[in-house]
Amino acid sequence: MQVTETAAAGLKREYRVVVPATDLAARVNERLDDLKGRVQMRGFRPGKVPVTHLKRIYGKSAMAEVIEAAVREANQKIVNDHGLKLATEPKVVLPTEEGAVESVISGNADLAYTVELEIVPPIALTDFKTLKLERFTAKVTDTETDQALAAIAEQNRPFIAKTEAAQKGDRVTMSFQGTIDGQPFEGGSGEDVPILLGSGHFLPGFEDNLIGLKAGDSRTFDVTFPDDYPAAALAGKAATFAVTVKTVEAPGEVMLNDDFAKSLGLDSLAKLRDALRERLQRDHAAASRQRIKRALLDRLDERHKFEPPPTLVEQEFNNVWSAIENDLKQQGRTFADEGTTEEKARAEYRGIAERRVRLGLVIAEIGEKNNITVSEEQLRAAVMEQVRQMPGREQQVWDYYRNNPNALAALRAPLFEDKVVDFVLELAEVTDKEVSRQELFKEEAE
């Protein structure tokens, strides 16, 4: 086999490979010899079928298998001999001359092809001990617990039917039919829809028109969709709604006591407060983790500047850009509505794609250099967590991951990333900084 480098530019490599026809023929004969001992053919005793006869019947298929194996082995040898790390699968370019491939399969010509490679550049990892990071922490206060308890109480507030006219704070159950220029529109109708008057969940002015109505009353009124309404086809349009009130209910009192806690499955109000505090502490820990992880990834990005493989960047950009275009299409919006242009948006998201690819390669390099892996037990636990989230479809979810390697890889990736993050944080200089809840969650809210 002869290998010649024909091009090298940036992260692109190209090699010309020639495998002599004599080598291919020898491999085919080896395969046919092996086949002779296993094949059964009428008129021949087991193991006595002549190779020449087998070649007439199986020669082309054996040659095709040999060629496939030779290409695979040659490509792997190139990678090993040159110490390359591939970013993408090798691209094999066979000769395009008429009859060239047939001549190789027939054993009348050498196998000659070009293989194009895109490689990962060498990555010099920073000294993680020189990284300085702040870990934001926030205590769960009594006030925060009281607010969470009040929210739980509001969600579980009873409503009592009333015969009087609806007023702000009441819950109205209604049916409605909306039209624009006399024509119904998508999403403009509903049956037995509850609405809390004063919640602001419907169009501006809609809830105000329900105040004063009683169960059984009907009213027709006009409201206008906001100019920034997500569905562009409705934005700024005037609509007419015909509404019939089914029930009017007044909010009842919520007594925050042991009985209330028991209605939620806890033994006492104190136990409910403890449970809420624990949940808030988990929320704080998750937010703290997210903040320091984001900061760490920023530092790794700053310290590892290299040209990422173009094909990986293009693939990542295409995935991101497709999602952006789909979101805009579903919302009926344009780049102008977002205060930008398509050109500027493309440049911004290409930069995001480059960062993602670069960080992905850095994380992979850290994991490889430090023998960080996701165990089968950890992966199985992650699958079981997915199974638990789909009650009634457990077997279907389990089979999906068992039979779909790509889905399993997608589940493994964040586990691997978190293990790498934990490894680096152990080495970095991390100082805790106590902040308020508002400061802890600030970036997530922005």
Secondary structure by P-SEA (a helix, b strand, c coil): cccccccccccbbbbbbbbbaaaaaaaaaaaaaaaaacccccccccccccaaaaaaacaaaaaaaaaaaaaaaaaaaaaaaacccccccbbbbcccccaaaaaaaaccccccbbbbbbbbccccccccccbbbbbbbbcccaaaaaaaaaaaaaaabbbbbbcccccccbbbbbcbbbbcccccccccccccccccccccccccccccccccccccbbbbbcccccccccccccccbbbbbbbbbcbbbbbbbbbccaaaaaaaccccaaaaaaaaaaaaaaaaaaaaaaaaaaaaaaaaaaaccccccaaaaaaaaaaaaaaaaaaaaaaccccccccccaaaaaaaaaaaaaaaaaaaaaaaaaaaaacccccaaaaaaaaaaaaaacccaaaaaaaaaaacaaaaaaaaaaaaaaaaaaaaaaacbbbbbbbccccccccccc
